Amino acid sequence: MIQELYHLLKHKINLDWWWQGSEFEISVGALLAPQTRWSNVEKALNNLKKANLLSPEKLSSIDETTLQELIRPCGFYRQKAKRLQEFSRFYTREWNDLKFADLDTAREKLLQVRGVGKETADSILLYAMEKPKFVVDAYTLKILKCLGIDGNYDTIQALFEKNLPSDVKLFKHYHALIVEFGKRYCNKNRCNECEILTLKN
């Protein structure tokens, strides 16, 4: 069903885009993304770009109150400002070694950083480090639940990784398709138009 879902989404949505930017910018975006719309993440990232602060050295040393104001569009900006500064210091210390570490080691290290959960870590691994780790988000869980497949982050991730080739480009494209489908249909209560349910038959 996992491969069938990919082909259905690919046929339904013409989408060539996936997350782009420098390794650090992608990582910052992953830290800003939880519990907010991507459009608000883009606003915060643009604020940081305009202020010429999208580097680990600058973000780790900027006044925290100033940083909070720049990322305010994301919500939870006080908490996220602290986490960004901690991650920036981690990035300066660890990133060059981490990029060349095996996937499991890199993931374990990322998860030790305060504020980095599984989805954030896996987004960084896939999009910034180009390591084949499938990202599971709320849309993924919701879509699979509609197909009668329920589970936690780890079981759903394992289902995708077991049924797909371990390929970075494929994982990126699939995840982007899920997010775009979720934005177009799941967020707008368009269940009556949902072709995904045909896969249940």
N, C-alpha and C positions, 0 to 999 in steps of 0.2 A: 504493500500500500504506500510506503514511503516514496518509492520511485514513481508510482502512478500519480501521487499528489504533486510531485515536482513537475512532471510533464503537463499535468492539468494547469498548474499555476503558470508555467512557461507559455502555454498556449493562450491563457486568459490575459496575461499581463505582458506587455512589451516593455521590458525593463533591462537596460544594459548597465545602469548605474549601480555601483556599490561604494561603500564608504571609502573616501579618498582623503589624502592629506599627508603631512609628515608623520613619522612614527609618534612623535610627542603630541601633535595635535589630535591624532586619532585617540590616543590614550586619554587625553584631557576630555575629549568628547564622551568617551566611555564612562568616565567618572561623573560627568555632568548629567548623563542621560537618565539614571534611575528616577522614576516617579515624575517624569515631565515629558512634554511633547518634544519631538525632534526640532520643530521650528523654534522652540525656546532655547534649545541647546545651540542652534546656529546663531541666535542673537547673542548669547553669551560668548561664543567663540569669536564672533565678529567684534565684540567689545574688546576682547583680549588682543585681537589682531591690531585694531586701531590704536590701542595703547602700547603696541609693540612689546607685549608681555608673553608671547607664546614660546617661551624657552624655559627649561627647568631651572636655570640659574635665576632668572628674573622672577618667576612665579614663587620660588621658594623664599625669596628675600623681600618681596613686596609687602607693604603694610596690609595686614589682614582685613582691616575695615575697607580699604580701597578695593581689594579683591572681591569682597562681598558685594559691593555696589556693582562691579563689572559683571558679575555672574548672577545678579538678582533675578533676571528673567527665568532662570531655571527652577526657582523655588528651593527651599531648604538651603539657601545660599550661605548661611553661617556654617552649617555642618560641612557643606561641600567645599567651602574655602579652606577649612582646616585640612580636609582630606586631599585637596589639590596640592597644598604645600607639603604635606607629608609625602605624597606620591612623587612630587618634583624632586625632593631630596633622595628618595629611593631611586628614581630614574637616573640621577647623576651618579650615584654609587654603583648601581647594579646593571643598568641596561645593556651595556656593551657585552658583558659576560652572559647575560640572560638570553640575548638573541641567539647565541651559539650553544646554549644548553638544550638538552632534550626536552620534549614537550612537557612531560610530567614534572620535571624539575622546575621548569619555568613557571608552570601553573601553580605549583606548591609555593614558590617564592612570592608570586603575585598575591596569592590568597592570604599571605601573612601581613600584607600591607593593610592598615586600618581603612575600612571603607570599601575595600575591594572584595565583592562577593563573586559568586561563580559566573554570573552573566557578564559582569564587568571584566573579570579576568579572561574569560573566553573571547570576549570582543577584542580585547587587547592582543591576545594570542593570535586570533584569526586575521584581524585587519591591520594591526601594526607590526606584528612579528611574522606574519605569513606562515603560521603554523596551523595544521589541519585539526582544528577543534570546533565542533559544531556549536553555534550559539543558540540557546533556547531562551525565548522571551515569552511574555504573556500571550502574545498572539499565537505562538507555536502551541502552547498548552491549550488555548481555547479552541483552536482549529482541530487539534487531535481529539479533544474531548467531544466535539461535535461528531467525530467519526467513531465514537465509542471507545477511544483509547485514553485512559486516564493514568496519570502517574506523576511522580515528582521530577524535579530538574534532572537528576542523574539517570533515572530510568528512561525518560524521553530522549535525552541526549544519546544514551547507549543505543536506543532503537534506531535513531538516524545514522549513527556512525557504523552500526552493524550492517545496515542495508544500503549504504552508499560507498562508492570508492573514496578512499581517504585523499581528497583533492581540495586544495585551498580555494581554487577558483569556483568549483562547484558549491562548496559550503557557503562561500560569500553570496553567490547568486541565489541559491535556495533561500538563505536567510533574508536577503533583500526582497525576494518575491513574497515571502510570508508577511514581512512587515508592510509592504505595499498593499497586499490583499487585505490585511487586517485593517489598515487605515481606510481603505475604500469601502469595505463591506461590514466588518465586525463593529466598527465605531459608529456606523450609521444605521444599525438595525435593519440591514438589507438581507436578512436571512432567507426571505422568499426568493431571492435571486442567486442564492449560493449553489454553485455547481459542485462544490466539494462533496455535498451530501450524496451525489451520485456514486461516489466511491464506496459507500456503505453497502451497495447492492451486490 
